[in-house]
Amino acid sequence: MHALSIEKERVWWREAAIVVAWSLALGLLGKLMIPLPFSPVPLALRSQIVLLMAALLGPRRAAAAVIGFLAQGLVGLPVFTHGAAGWGALIGPNGGYLVGYVAAAVVTGWLAKRSLPAALVAGTAVIYLFGAGYLATFVGIEKALWLGIVPFLILDAVKIAMNWAIVKSIRLKFQSQ
């Protein structure tokens, strides 16, 4: 009975370490971005990391990692767009994208077991829905579409293709072992 308890504790710590590692990666790598002069929303790797993480970890662990990332910013670490931190970043123009990452992690992680390409497209759509939907409260719906979705369509299609290839190769590697 004692050995079973120790094994459960090891699994719990391993799961927690995975979530914390992805959360930190999201905070660090998500800072890689290219500001756009015409939009408050920059080109960033963060959405790609969220979708990749969700496809690999599943909905529960991915959502926990995104919540951990949001917690980093809320306690003052400069992990949000343009090095922002605190509640102001969540209620600013990019706040919908940040919150949308949690929903996208759940949707992508859940769908990834059924259809990886559909999961990645759906996750991207969820990010657009939350992000541009909230951005519209600042600039109106038409402008939000032109500032928060249209400039990102081609690059996000490339990110979807890259994530699909990465996850597919990782799955094949682990299936062959």
C-alpha positions in Angstrom: 0.0 0.0 0.0 2.9 2.4 0.8 4.5 1.8 -2.6 1.2 2.8 -4.3 1.1 6.1 -2.3 4.7 6.9 -3.2 3.9 6.3 -6.9 0.9 8.6 -6.8 3.0 11.3 -5.2 5.7 10.9 -7.9 3.0 11.2 -10.6 1.5 14.3 -9.0 5.0 16.0 -8.8 5.8 15.1 -12.4 2.4 16.5 -13.5 3.0 19.7 -11.5 6.5 20.0 -12.9 5.2 19.7 -16.5 2.6 22.4 -15.9 5.1 24.8 -14.2 7.6 24.2 -17.0 5.1 25.0 -19.8 3.8 28.0 -17.8 7.3 29.4 -17.5 8.0 28.7 -21.2 4.9 30.5 -22.1 6.0 33.5 -20.0 9.5 33.5 -21.5 9.0 32.5 -25.1 5.8 34.4 -25.4 7.8 37.6 -25.1 9.1 37.0 -28.6 7.0 39.3 -30.7 7.0 41.9 -33.4 4.9 45.0 -32.7 2.7 46.2 -35.5 2.5 49.9 -36.0 -1.2 49.8 -37.0 -2.5 47.4 -34.3 -2.3 47.1 -30.5 -1.9 43.3 -31.1 1.6 42.2 -32.0 2.8 39.2 -34.0 3.7 36.8 -31.3 4.6 33.2 -30.6 2.4 32.9 -27.6 -0.7 31.6 -29.5 1.5 29.0 -31.1 2.9 27.9 -27.8 -0.6 27.7 -26.3 -1.9 25.5 -29.1 1.2 23.3 -29.2 1.0 22.8 -25.4 -2.7 22.0 -25.5 -2.2 19.4 -28.3 0.6 17.7 -26.4 -0.6 18.0 -22.8 -4.4 17.8 -23.1 -7.0 20.3 -21.9 -6.5 20.1 -18.1 -2.7 20.5 -17.9 -2.6 23.0 -20.7 -5.3 25.2 -19.1 -3.4 25.0 -15.8 -0.2 26.1 -17.5 -2.0 29.1 -19.1 -3.6 30.0 -15.8 -0.1 29.8 -14.2 1.2 32.1 -17.0 -1.6 34.6 -16.2 -0.8 34.4 -12.5 2.8 35.3 -13.3 1.6 38.5 -14.9 -0.9 39.3 -12.3 1.7 39.1 -9.5 3.9 41.6 -11.4 6.2 39.6 -13.7 6.4 41.4 -17.0 5.2 38.5 -19.2 2.3 40.1 -21.0 2.5 42.0 -24.3 5.2 44.7 -24.4 6.4 43.6 -20.9 3.2 44.6 -19.2 2.1 43.1 -15.9 -0.8 43.3 -13.5 -4.6 43.7 -13.9 -4.2 46.6 -16.3 -2.9 44.2 -19.0 -6.0 41.9 -18.5 -8.4 44.8 -18.9 -6.5 46.5 -21.7 -7.0 45.9 -25.5 -5.0 42.6 -25.4 -6.9 41.2 -22.4 -9.3 39.1 -24.4 -6.4 37.3 -26.1 -4.9 36.5 -22.7 -8.1 35.1 -21.3 -8.8 33.4 -24.7 -5.7 31.3 -24.3 -7.3 29.4 -21.4 -10.4 28.6 -23.5 -8.2 27.8 -26.5 -6.1 25.4 -24.4 -9.2 23.5 -23.3 -10.8 23.4 -26.7 -7.6 22.4 -28.5 -6.6 19.9 -25.9 -10.0 18.2 -26.0 -10.2 18.1 -29.8 -6.6 17.1 -30.4 -7.4 13.5 -29.5 -10.0 13.4 -32.2 -8.6 15.5 -35.0 -5.4 17.5 -34.6 -5.9 19.8 -37.6 -9.4 20.6 -36.5 -8.2 21.2 -32.9 -5.5 23.7 -34.0 -8.0 25.6 -36.2 -10.6 25.6 -33.5 -8.1 26.8 -30.9 -7.0 29.6 -33.2 -10.7 30.6 -33.8 -11.3 30.6 -30.0 -8.3 33.0 -29.5 -9.7 35.2 -32.3 -13.2 35.1 -30.8 -12.1 36.2 -27.3 -9.3 38.5 -28.5 -11.1 40.4 -31.2 -14.4 40.2 -29.3 -12.9 42.1 -26.4 -10.8 44.4 -28.6 -14.1 45.4 -30.2 -15.2 47.0 -26.9 -12.3 49.5 -27.4 -12.4 50.1 -31.2 -15.7 48.6 -32.5 -16.3 45.3 -34.2 -15.3 46.2 -37.8 -12.0 47.8 -36.6 -11.4 44.9 -34.3 -11.6 42.5 -37.2 -9.1 44.5 -39.2 -6.7 45.1 -36.3 -7.1 41.8 -34.4 -7.7 39.1 -36.9 -7.0 39.9 -40.6 -3.3 40.8 -40.2 -2.7 37.4 -38.5 -4.6 35.0 -40.7 -1.6 33.9 -42.9 0.9 33.7 -40.1 -1.6 31.7 -38.0 -2.1 29.3 -40.8 1.7 28.8 -40.9 1.7 28.3 -37.1 -1.1 25.7 -37.4 0.8 23.8 -40.0 4.0 24.0 -37.9 2.2 22.8 -34.8 0.6 20.0 -36.7 4.0 18.8 -38.0 5.6 19.1 -34.6 2.9 17.2 -32.7 2.6 14.5 -35.4 6.3 13.9 -35.3 6.4 13.8 -31.5 3.4 11.3 -31.5 5.1 9.1 -34.1 8.4 9.1 -32.1 6.6 8.0 -28.9 4.4 5.5 -30.7 7.5 3.8 -32.1 9.2 3.4 -28.7 
